[in-house]
Amino acid sequence: MGNFTLKKYDSIKLDGVVRQGEELCFFCTDELAKPNIPEWQQAIYRFILEWLSTDNFITAHTSGSTGEPKEIRLQKKHMVASAQKTIQHFNLSADKTALLCLSANYIAGKMMLVRAMVGGFNLLLTEPTGAPLKQTAEHIDFAAMVPLQVFNSLNDFGHKVKNVIIGGGAVSSELSKKLQDLPTRFFETYGMTETVSHVAVKIVGEEKAYFKAMSNVFFEMDSKGCIIINAPDIADDRIITNDLVQFKSKNEFVFLGRYDNVINSGGVKIIPEEVERKLSNVVEVPFLISAVPDEKLGEKVVLVVEKTSEMRLNLSELSDCLLPYQRPKAIISIEQFPITESGKIKRAELKKMIAEECH
């Protein structure tokens, strides 16, 4: 495999069938040549062929939640190291079964395929729909999902799924409560494309749970209060982020929100994600906290809902769980939240939308 010397990772067990090397390459090529093959399957076979190529890197794209998606190159050796961390953490031995229900166009889906190649376990393939468990009856030891998929699968987990990692968005208080009585273990993850998937996990539902670093990962904080990631086996340099955190130790932290999203209202800095966490216990419809220009305050905090899910919201009632400066000054309804292809909110675009609504 050219400069990438870890040739032992050129086989994969998909839906119970093991293929390796040239056989795997021919299989993916033949599948891609079939007419009318669904795009989600094409993405899987394209990635496997890219993995089997002589290049020592994979081309990936950032989510685009904080700006235009960027193309980046991820070293295959870093992806293997990341996979090994997850395999070790969740004891994914070769006799296990995992589920791929995320798009292989993005890092979360790509890494499920790499984990299967590194760990040798069976990987079930299913269309990345909003309710993926309805399409399989097999026992699953490990799966990665976004919060919407978890929410839509509440009645389907049962004893069918042992471990689920959740990424691509925060787990709301409402969802966390609904997961408490299920036998499945759920873990919220912290990571990004640049870190080749997650570098920290926390158990969903534990009171005052901290994100805990994966093996050989350490954290620092910069002058803005943002986390710096040190992970020498998955990144050649330190990764400087815009993620605001509160540390318990160099290996444990609470995620507060993104520095880019901070609202400056009358000189007070407000983290919208923090306000959303507090309100998630009392607002029963999807909502977001944002800001609009204000003559006196510079920016004023507002609560944004989609028109299709409007409900009677009383600002004074919502204010009971918030500090005075965090309280929304208005409720704004829009047609639809702007999201990326991978389901993340485009907060900057949302701000522009509601500024125009209020103009």
TALINDA-V599533 format. One record per residue. N is the residue number from 1. OMEGA is omega in whole degrees, -180 to 180 (none if undefined). BURIAL is 1 if it has 24 or more other C-alpha atoms within 12 Angstrom, else 0. D_LAST is the distance of its C-alpha to the last C-alpha in Angstrom with 1 decimal. Layout:
N_OMEGA_BURIAL_D_LAST + N_OMEGA_BURIAL_D_LAST
This chain:
1_175_0_57.3 + 2_-179_0_57.4 + 3_179_0_56.2 + 4_-168_0_55.0 + 5_-176_0_58.3 + 6_-173_0_57.5 + 7_-179_0_59.0 + 8_179_0_59.8 + 9_179_1_56.2 + 10_176_1_56.6 + 11_-179_1_57.2 + 12_178_1_55.1 + 13_-179_1_55.9 + 14_-180_1_53.5 + 15_174_0_54.0 + 16_-178_0_57.5 + 17_179_0_58.7 + 18_174_0_59.3 + 19_-174_1_59.0 + 20_171_1_59.6 + 21_-177_0_59.6 + 22_180_0_60.4 + 23_179_0_60.5 + 24_179_1_57.0 + 25_179_1_55.9 + 26_-179_0_57.6 + 27_-179_1_56.2 + 28_179_1_52.6 + 29_179_0_53.2 + 30_180_0_54.9 + 31_-179_0_52.1 + 32_-180_1_49.5 + 33_-179_0_51.7 + 34_179_0_51.6 + 35_173_0_49.7 + 36_176_0_46.6 + 37_-177_0_46.5 + 38_-177_0_43.2 + 39_-178_0_40.8 + 40_176_1_40.9 + 41_177_1_44.7 + 42_-178_1_44.3 + 43_179_1_42.2 + 44_-176_1_45.1 + 45_175_1_47.8 + 46_-179_1_45.9 + 47_-179_1_45.4 + 48_178_1_49.1 + 49_177_1_50.2 + 50_178_1_48.1 + 51_-178_1_49.7 + 52_-178_1_53.1 + 53_-179_1_52.6 + 54_177_0_54.2 + 55_178_0_51.0 + 56_180_1_50.7 + 57_175_1_47.0 + 58_176_1_44.4 + 59_180_1_41.1 + 60_180_1_38.1 + 61_175_1_34.4 + 62_-171_1_32.0 + 63_-178_1_29.6 + 64_-179_1_26.4 + 65_-179_1_24.5 + 66_-179_1_23.5 + 67_179_0_23.4 + 68_177_0_25.4 + 69_180_0_28.7 + 70_175_0_31.6 + 71_178_0_35.1 + 72_177_0_37.7 + 73_179_0_41.4 + 74_179_1_43.0 + 75_179_1_46.7 + 76_179_1_48.7 + 77_177_1_50.8 + 78_179_1_47.7 + 79_176_1_46.8 + 80_180_1_50.4 + 81_177_1_50.2 + 82_179_1_47.0 + 83_-179_1_48.6 + 84_177_1_51.7 + 85_-178_1_49.7 + 86_179_1_48.3 + 87_179_1_51.7 + 88_-176_0_53.4 + 89_-176_1_50.8 + 90_176_1_51.0 + 91_-177_0_54.6 + 92_179_1_53.9 + 93_-173_0_57.5 + 94_-179_0_58.7 + 95_-178_0_59.6 + 96_177_1_56.0 + 97_178_1_53.5 + 98_-179_1_49.7 + 99_173_1_47.0 + 100_180_1_44.6 + 101_175_1_41.6 + 102_-178_1_38.8 + 103_177_1_38.2 + 104_173_1_40.5 + 105_-177_1_37.8 + 106_-169_1_36.5 + 107_-178_1_38.4 + 108_178_1_38.9 + 109_179_1_40.7 + 110_-176_1_42.6 + 111_174_1_43.9 + 112_177_1_45.3 + 113_179_1_47.4 + 114_179_1_48.5 + 115_180_1_49.5 + 116_179_1_51.6 + 117_-179_1_53.3 + 118_-175_1_54.0 + 119_178_1_54.9 + 120_-180_1_56.8 + 121_-179_1_55.5 + 122_179_1_54.7 + 123_176_1_51.1 + 124_-180_1_50.1 + 125_176_1_47.5 + 126_-179_1_45.0 + 127_-178_1_41.9 + 128_179_1_38.8 + 129_179_1_37.4 + 130_180_1_35.5 + 131_-170_1_38.9 + 132_-176_1_41.5 + 133_178_1_44.3 + 134_-176_0_44.9 + 135_-179_0_46.4 + 136_179_0_49.1 + 137_-176_0_51.9 + 138_174_1_53.4 + 139_-177_1_53.5 + 140_179_1_51.0 + 141_-173_1_51.5 + 142_177_1_48.2 + 143_174_1_44.8 + 144_-178_1_41.4 + 145_170_1_38.3 + 146_-176_1_34.6 + 147_-179_1_33.5 + 148_179_1_32.6 + 149_179_1_36.1 + 150_-179_1_37.7 + 151_-178_1_35.8 + 152_-177_0_36.9 + 153_-175_1_40.4 + 154_-178_1_41.1 + 155_-175_0_43.8 + 156_-176_1_45.3 + 157_-178_1_46.2 + 158_176_0_49.3 + 159_-175_0_52.0 + 160_-175_1_51.0 + 161_-177_1_48.9 + 162_-177_1_50.1 + 163_176_1_47.4 + 164_171_1_43.7 + 165_-176_1_41.5 + 166_179_1_37.7 + 167_178_1_35.3 + 168_-180_1_31.9 + 169_-178_1_30.0 + 170_174_1_30.7 + 171_-177_1_33.0 + 172_177_1_31.4 + 173_180_1_33.4 + 174_180_1_33.7 + 175_180_1_35.1 + 176_180_1_37.4 + 177_-178_0_38.9 + 178_-177_0_39.6 + 179_-172_1_41.5 + 180_-175_0_43.8 + 181_-180_0_46.4 + 182_179_1_46.7 + 183_178_0_49.7 + 184_173_1_47.6 + 185_-178_1_46.7 + 186_-179_1_43.0 + 187_173_1_41.8 + 188_-175_1_38.3 + 189_173_1_38.3 + 190_179_1_36.7 + 191_-178_1_36.7 + 192_-180_1_35.1 + 193_-177_1_36.2 + 194_179_1_37.5 + 195_179_1_39.7 + 196_-177_1_41.1 + 197_-169_1_39.9 + 198_175_1_40.2 + 199_178_1_41.8 + 200_178_1_41.6 + 201_171_1_41.8 + 202_-180_1_41.7 + 203_180_1_43.1 + 204_175_1_40.6 + 205_178_1_41.3 + 206_180_0_43.3 + 207_-179_0_42.2 + 208_-179_0_40.8 + 209_177_0_41.4 + 210_167_1_40.9 + 211_180_1_40.4 + 212_-175_1_43.9 + 213_169_1_44.6 + 214_-177_1_46.6 + 215_177_1_49.9 + 216_175_0_50.0 + 217_-180_1_46.4 + 218_-175_1_45.5 + 219_171_1_42.4 + 220_176_1_41.4 + 221_178_1_38.3 + 222_-175_0_36.7 + 223_179_0_35.5 + 224_-175_0_32.0 + 225_-179_1_33.5 + 226_-176_1_33.1 + 227_173_1_36.0 + 228_-174_1_38.4 + 229_174_1_40.5 + 230_-179_1_44.2 + 231_-170_1_45.7 + 232_-179_0_48.5 + 233_177_1_49.6 + 234_178_1_46.2 + 235_-178_1_44.7 + 236_-179_0_46.5 + 237_173_0_44.2 + 238_178_0_42.2 + 239_-180_1_38.7 + 240_-175_1_36.1 + 241_171_1_33.0 + 242_-177_1_29.6 + 243_179_1_30.6 + 244_-178_1_30.8 + 245_171_1_34.0 + 246_-175_1_36.4 + 247_164_1_40.0 + 248_176_0_43.0 + 249_180_0_45.3 + 250_179_1_45.1 + 251_-175_1_45.3 + 252_-179_1_43.0 + 253_170_1_39.4 + 254_177_1_36.5 + 255_-178_1_33.3 + 256_-178_1_30.3 + 257_-179_1_27.4 + 258_179_1_26.2 + 259_-180_1_25.7 + 260_-174_1_22.8 + 261_-175_1_20.9 + 262_178_1_21.5 + 263_177_1_18.7 + 264_-176_1_19.3 + 265_-179_1_18.3 + 266_179_0_20.0 + 267_178_0_22.5 + 268_-179_0_23.5 + 269_-177_1_23.4 + 270_179_1_22.7 + 271_-175_1_23.8 + 272_180_1_21.7 + 273_179_1_24.8 + 274_178_1_26.9 + 275_179_1_24.6 + 276_179_1_24.6 + 277_-180_1_28.4 + 278_-177_1_28.7 + 279_-175_1_26.5 + 280_178_1_28.3 + 281_-174_0_31.1 + 282_178_1_29.2 + 283_-171_1_26.3 + 284_178_0_28.1 + 285_177_0_25.5 + 286_-179_1_24.0 + 287_176_1_21.1 + 288_173_1_19.5 + 289_179_1_18.3 + 290_-178_1_15.4 + 291_174_1_13.0 + 292_179_1_9.4 + 293_179_1_9.2 + 294_-175_0_10.8 + 295_-178_0_12.4 + 296_-172_0_15.7 + 297_-172_0_16.2 + 298_173_0_14.5 + 299_174_1_13.5 + 300_-178_1_13.8 + 301_177_1_15.6 + 302_175_1_14.4 + 303_-175_1_16.6 + 304_176_1_15.6 + 305_174_1_17.9 + 306_-177_0_18.6 + 307_-179_0_18.6 + 308_-178_0_22.3 + 309_-179_0_23.3 + 310_173_0_21.5 + 311_179_0_23.8 + 312_-179_0_23.9 + 313_180_1_22.7 + 314_-176_0_23.3 + 315_-179_0_21.6 + 316_178_0_24.6 + 317_180_0_27.0 + 318_-173_1_25.2 + 319_-175_0_25.4 + 320_-176_0_29.2 + 321_-176_0_29.6 + 322_171_1_27.2 + 323_-175_0_27.5 + 324_-177_0_25.5 + 325_180_1_23.2 + 326_-170_1_22.6 + 327_177_1_21.4 + 328_179_1_18.0 + 329_-180_1_15.9 + 330_174_1_14.1 + 331_-178_1_14.8 + 332_177_1_12.4 + 333_176_1_14.1 + 334_-178_1_13.9 + 335_-175_0_16.6 + 336_176_0_18.5 + 337_176_1_18.6 + 338_-179_1_19.0 + 339_176_0_22.6 + 340_178_1_25.3 + 341_-180_0_28.5 + 342_172_1_30.2 + 343_180_1_27.8 + 344_-179_1_26.0 + 345_173_1_22.3 + 346_-172_1_20.2 + 347_180_1_18.3 + 348_179_1_16.7 + 349_177_1_15.5 + 350_-180_1_14.2 + 351_179_1_12.2 + 352_-179_0_10.5 + 353_-176_1_10.1 + 354_175_1_8.5 + 355_178_1_6.1 + 356_179_0_5.0 + 357_-175_0_5.7 + 358_-174_0_3.8 + 359_none_0_0.0
